[in-house]
């Protein structure tokens, strides 16, 4: 009886924790290239 209630709660908490960790780690990862190394204004050069 108790495992029918506690099991899904624990499974949901673990799944939510893994999803939250994945979301935070993907949002805080550094960019692949440095955006500051690119020119912003080109003054008409192509």
C-alpha positions as CSV (number, residue, x, y, z in Angstrom):
1,X,0.0,0.0,0.0
2,X,2.7,2.5,1.0
3,X,4.8,1.7,-2.0
4,X,1.9,2.5,-4.3
5,X,2.0,6.0,-3.0
6,X,5.7,6.6,-2.3
7,X,7.0,4.9,-5.5
8,X,5.5,7.4,-8.0
9,X,6.4,10.3,-5.8
10,X,10.0,9.3,-5.7
11,X,10.1,8.4,-9.4
12,X,8.6,11.8,-10.3
13,X,11.0,13.7,-8.0
14,X,14.0,11.9,-9.6
15,X,12.7,12.6,-13.1
16,X,12.1,16.2,-12.3
17,X,15.5,16.6,-10.8
18,X,17.2,15.0,-13.9
19,X,15.2,17.3,-16.2
20,X,16.0,20.4,-14.2
21,X,19.7,19.5,-14.1
22,X,19.7,19.1,-17.9
23,X,17.9,22.3,-18.5
24,X,20.2,24.3,-16.2
25,X,23.3,22.8,-17.6
26,X,22.3,23.5,-21.2
27,X,21.4,27.1,-20.4
28,X,24.6,27.8,-18.5
29,X,27.0,26.1,-21.0
30,X,29.5,28.5,-22.7
31,X,28.8,29.3,-26.4
32,X,30.7,27.3,-29.1
33,X,32.2,30.5,-30.5
34,X,33.1,33.8,-28.9
35,X,30.5,36.4,-30.0
36,X,32.8,39.2,-29.1
37,X,35.4,38.2,-31.7
38,X,33.0,39.1,-34.6
39,X,32.7,42.6,-36.0
40,X,29.4,44.2,-35.2
41,X,29.5,47.2,-37.6
42,X,31.0,46.5,-41.0
43,X,30.5,50.0,-42.5
44,X,29.3,48.6,-45.8
45,X,32.0,46.0,-46.3
46,X,30.8,42.7,-47.5
